[in-house]
Amino acid sequence: MPSWFAAGVYQGTLGGQPITLQLKRPAENNDEVGAYFYQSRQIDLTLHGSRRGKALILAEEVWSGPEKGLQTSGCLALTRVSDSLTGTWKSPAGKRLAVSLKPLKMAAVPLKLLDTAQVRKLRAEQPLDFLKLNTAWPRRADSEGNVEEPLTGIVYPRVAGASAALAGTLQDRQLAAAQSALECQAQLGDSAGKGDGFTLEAQVTRLTPKLVSLHESAAYYCGGAHPDNFDEGVILSRVSGQSVKVTALWPGLSGAKQLALYLAAYPSDGGDPECSSLIQSSAEPSSSDPQFAAWLTPKGLSVVPTFLPHVAATCAETVTLGYGQLRPLADAKGRYFNDLYPR
């Protein structure tokens, strides 16, 4: 890199169009030095750096599908003048456009989201994502009180009368999903087709005086051989907003016990009996605690295995373990016992 090279975030114009650019120190044996996005498109273009004399040369790359692969779509040649960057952008066909950039002090950018540790970490470590997502998120006109992140369209529920901590946690989960959607868009580049990308469906499945539980179902295709999906269960304290483990509700419900109860109730109507043996064999032999996504519902604890290989994903049916069935595994003196088993 040129001797003047320094990590930082810059805003300005390329050919008159507003852009935001980040420079960062490359990792060892890697020439990737940052990315930039057009304000009008807001999809990152990866930058690979080198130098020519005192100029910083940045080659931008975009994914153009499995047939064409990564394509160099342009090249920036920048020099430093005081604390600003100036130069040109050149297309593969030889078209040249002027570039003018000034440094942006990220710490001075005001927060438009709730002030949480995750938001501050995003601003410090992933400034391009932060600048795209740090906007006003409108509440949708529906009975659930859902909030929509406008750039990615990711929608997530809110809880009426939520504590500040719980509101922050719900926002942070939506923020993480929106980041996944942005990353997927960047990976797809110019090859995105209809239905490609990252989507999330989330809903509140149970509210008690002390707990809120949600089910998240994500589906994505970001390039590669095939699309994928996953489920996640969320159980939170309504006071602290912190995650509550299943074993805090039922101390006797270890991962191994969940597996045994799951297999006893599987398959559901229309399921494939051969999946039972596949689920049993897929549970890690070296682990006594196979992992399940778990969330509370009015009828009980819904669980679905998260340890299955992709080829067996269709076997991952949701099974609900009834509260009565689980009661012997609970602690009658536990903090949440009366929430689940009111007198």
N, C-alpha and C positions, 0 to 999 in steps of 0.2 A: 504494500500500500504506500501511497505518497507520505512523506514525513508529516504533513499537516493533518492526515486522516484522524478523525476522532468519532467515537460513537455519539449518536444524538438523533433527534427528530427534527425534521425540517418541513416547512410548508411554503408553497409558492405556486408557480405556474409552469406548465409545459405546453408550449404552443398556445398560450392563453388559457388553457384549461387548468383549474385548481387541482393540485396534487398534494399528497402528504407522503414523505419519504423517511424511512428509518435506516440509519447506518449503524452497524454493530461490528465488533471485532470478530473476525472469522475464527472458527474452531480449527484445531490443528488438522492439517491435510484436507482442508475444506475452503473453497474460495467463495462460499456464500456470505455476503456481507450485509444483507438486509432485504428490504422489499419496499415497494411503494404502491399507492393506489390512487386512481382518479376519483375525485369527489363525486363525479357523476355515476361511477360504476361500483366503487367500493369493494373491489376484489383485488387481493394482493398479487402483485407480480414480483416474483423472486429475482434478486439481483446478485450476480456473481462479479466479483471485483478483481481488478488488476490496475496497473498504472502505466502511463506513457509519459515519460518525463515527470513533470509536476502535476499532471492531470490524473484524476481518478476515473477509470473506465469501468462502467457498470453495464453488464450485459443482462437484459431482462429476458426471462424465460416463461413460457406458458405451455401447459399441457394441451395438446391438440388431438388426444385420443390415442388408442393403442396402435393404430396404423402409422401415424406421424410421430408420436411420442412428444418429447420436449422440443419446442421450437424457440429459437431466439427471435423475438418479435421486435427488438429495438436495442439501441446501445446509447448510453449517456456518457458524455465526456465532460467532467466537471472540474473546475478549479476553485480554490478558495480565495475570496476577496474580503478581508477583514473577517467577520464571523459568518458571512454569507457564502453560498455556492452559486456559481454561474457557469453556463456552458451550453451545450446543444444535445439534442436527442436526434438520432439518425435511424431511419427505418432500414430494413434489408434492401429496399429498392433505392435507397439513397436520399430519401426525403429528409430534410433537416428542419428542426424546430428549436426555438430558443427556450432555455430553462433558466429560471431564476428562483432561488430558494433562500429562506431566512430561518434561523433556528427557532424552535418552539420550546419554551420552558414548560415541560410537562407538569412539574409540581405546582405551577401556577394555574393550570387548567381547572376551572371549578367543577365540582361534582354535581351532576344532575340526577344521579342515582342516590339511593340511600348509602350513607357513609359506612361501609363495612370493610373488614380487613381484606376480603377478596377483591373488592373494587379497587382499593389502594394498591394491592399487589398487581392487579391487572394494569393499572396506570404505570407502575414502575417497571414491570417486566415485559408486558406486551402492549406497548403504547398504541400501535396501529389498531388493534382490536378495541382498545379502550376508547379511542377517538370515534370509532364507528358506533359503539354501543352506548356511550355516555350521552344519552338523549332522554327526552321525556317519553316514558312508556305509557300509552293511553290505556285506560280501563275500558274493556269491552262492554257494550250494552247488553249484558246477559245476566241471568239470575245467579250464576256462579261467581260473579265478580272477577272474571278472568282478566289478566293483563297481557297485552301483546307487545312484544319487542318489534318495532316497525320495520327494521331492515331485513331481518330473517323471517319474520312472521311467526316466530316461536311464541306460543301462548302458554301461560301457566296460571294456576289458580291462586287466589288470595283468600284469607280467612278474616271474616268480619271481626273487628275488635281485637285483632292480633297485637301481641306485645311488640315493641320495637325490635327485639331480638328475633322473634319468629318472622316478622315481616322481612327482616334482613336476610334470613336464611332462605325464605321462599324466593326472594329476588335473586340470591346468589345461585340457586339451583337453575333458575331460568337463564341467568347470565352464562353459566357453564354450558347449557344447551345451545344458546345462541353462538357461543364461541365454536362449538362443534360444527354448527351449520356454516359459519364463516370459513373454517378450516376445510370443510368438505367442498365448498364453492371454489376455494383456491386450488384444491387438488384437481377438480374437474376442469378448470380453466375454460378453454373454448370448446371442450368436448361435451359439455352438459347437454343432456337430452331431456325430454319431457318426463317428469317423475323422478329425475335424478336429484341427489342432495340428501340433506338430513332433516327428518321430521320428528316431532315429539308430540305425543298425546299424554296429558297429565290430568288427573282428577283426584279430588279429595274423596277418600273412600270411607273414612270414619272420623268423627269428632267426638271426643269425650271431654270432661271438664279439664283434664290435664294433658291430653294427647291429641295430636292431629296426625292422620296417616294418609299417604298418597300413593297412587300407583302411576308409574311412568312407563310408557311403551314407546321405544324409539325404533325407527327404521331408517336405513341409509344406504346410498350407493354413491361412493366417492371415486369411482374408477376401480379397475381390477376385474376379477373373473365373475363375481356375482354380488348381488346386494346382501345385506345382513340386517339383523334386528336384535334387540335385547329388551328385557324387562327389568325394572328396578323398583323395589319397595322402599318406602320412606316412612319412618315413624319418628315424630319429633315431639319434644316437650313444648307445650304452648307457652310456657313461661320463659325458658332459656333459649328456645329455638334449636337446641342441640339434639343430635341424633340419640334415640333410645334403642338400645339393642333388644332383640327378642328375648334374650336371657334375663334382661331386667324385668320383663313382664312374666316370663315363665322360666325360672332358674333351671328347671329340669329339662328344658327343650334345647339340648345341644344339637349341633349339626347332624350328628349320627342319629339322634332321636328323630329329628325332622325327616331324615332319609327313610327311616323305618316306617313312620306314620304316612309319609308320602307314598311309599310303595304299597302300603296296605290299602290305600284308597285309590290306587291307580290300576288300570286305566279308567277314565270316566267313560260315559256313554259314547260309543263311536271310536274309542281309542284303539291303538294297536297293542295287543298283549305282548308282542315281541319287544316292545319298547321297555317293558319293566326290566328285563334282563340287561338291556343295553344301558339303562340308567344305572343299574347296580354296578355294572362293570366299568362305567365311566367315572364313578365316584373314586377319587384318588385313593389308591390302596394305602398310601403312606400317611393319609390324613384321617383323623377321627372326626373331622368337622367339615364335611362337604358343604359347599356354599349354596344358599338359596336366596332368591329375592323374596321378601316377605312383607306383607302389608295387612293392616287391620280392615275388616269389613263388618257390617252389622251381624253377619252369621258366624264369623270366626277369623282365623288367621289364614290368609291366602298365601300359598307358597308355590314357587316354580324354580326348578334347578337352573343354576347359571354355570354349571361345570361341564355341560355337554359339548362335544365337538360340533362344528357347523353341520356336518353331514347328518347329525342326529337331532338337529334343532326342532324338527317337527314333532319329536317325542316330548318336548317340554310343555306338557299341559299344566294348567293351573289347577291346583287342588286346594280346597278350603277345609282346614281343620277346625272343627266346631269348638266353641268356648267350653262347653260341657266336657268334651273329650280332653281338653287341655287343662282343665281345672286341677287335677291331681299334680300337675307339674308346676303350679303357681305357688307363691308364698303368701299365705293369708295375711301376713304382716308387712308385705311389700308395699312400696310407695304407690304403685299403680293398681293394686288388687281391687280396690273399690271402684275404680274406673271401669274395669272389665267385668266385675261381678258385684254390681250395686245391690245393697241390701233392700 
